[in-house]
Amino acid sequence: MISKRTEEMTSFIVMDVLERANEMERKGIHIVHLEVGEPDFDTPACVKDAACRALEDGHTHYTHSLG
């Protein structure tokens, strides 16, 4: 028996994004997946440098959950 409360549950937004990206890939569109998992390429040096600067400037808290 499954609780009626499960009917009120909504999906995790990242999974919605992943589903949409997968649909686009099936249509032949190249997608760089950043919604879940790890990218299959190294982080560019300019991104690493910007991240270090942000940390040094005190930007050490979470962003909004929607991005």
PLY file of the C-alpha trace (Angstrom):
ply
format ascii 1.0
element vertex 67
property float x
property float y
property float z
element edge 66
property int vertex1
property int vertex2
end_header
0.00 0.00 0.00
1.34 3.44 -0.94
0.52 6.48 1.15
-1.88 9.04 -0.36
0.72 11.65 0.57
2.84 10.54 -2.37
0.23 12.04 -4.70
1.24 15.47 -3.39
4.92 15.00 -4.17
6.48 16.96 -7.01
9.56 16.04 -8.98
13.00 17.43 -8.19
13.53 20.23 -10.74
16.96 18.90 -11.77
15.33 15.70 -12.96
12.94 17.77 -15.11
15.93 19.55 -16.64
17.67 16.22 -17.26
14.56 14.80 -18.94
14.33 17.83 -21.24
18.05 17.59 -22.10
17.68 13.90 -22.91
14.75 14.70 -25.22
16.89 17.28 -27.01
19.74 14.78 -27.38
17.38 12.25 -28.94
16.61 14.94 -31.54
20.31 15.22 -32.34
21.04 18.39 -30.37
24.46 18.40 -28.64
24.03 18.97 -24.90
26.73 19.71 -22.31
25.22 18.18 -19.17
25.70 20.36 -16.11
22.45 19.40 -14.36
23.69 16.18 -12.71
26.95 14.28 -12.48
30.32 15.50 -13.69
31.20 16.96 -17.08
33.39 14.82 -19.33
35.95 17.60 -19.79
38.42 19.45 -17.56
37.45 22.72 -15.95
38.95 25.59 -17.98
41.71 27.54 -16.21
39.73 30.80 -16.43
36.84 29.16 -14.52
39.19 27.84 -11.83
40.78 31.29 -11.49
37.36 32.95 -11.19
36.31 30.41 -8.54
39.46 31.11 -6.50
38.87 34.87 -6.72
35.24 34.42 -5.63
36.33 32.38 -2.60
38.99 34.93 -1.67
36.35 37.67 -1.96
34.14 35.88 0.57
31.58 34.33 -1.76
31.37 31.12 0.26
27.63 30.50 0.69
25.15 28.49 -1.32
23.37 30.06 -4.25
19.60 30.01 -4.56
18.37 26.46 -5.12
16.97 27.38 -8.54
20.31 28.65 -9.77
0 1
1 2
2 3
3 4
4 5
5 6
6 7
7 8
8 9
9 10
10 11
11 12
12 13
13 14
14 15
15 16
16 17
17 18
18 19
19 20
20 21
21 22
22 23
23 24
24 25
25 26
26 27
27 28
28 29
29 30
30 31
31 32
32 33
33 34
34 35
35 36
36 37
37 38
38 39
39 40
40 41
41 42
42 43
43 44
44 45
45 46
46 47
47 48
48 49
49 50
50 51
51 52
52 53
53 54
54 55
55 56
56 57
57 58
58 59
59 60
60 61
61 62
62 63
63 64
64 65
65 66
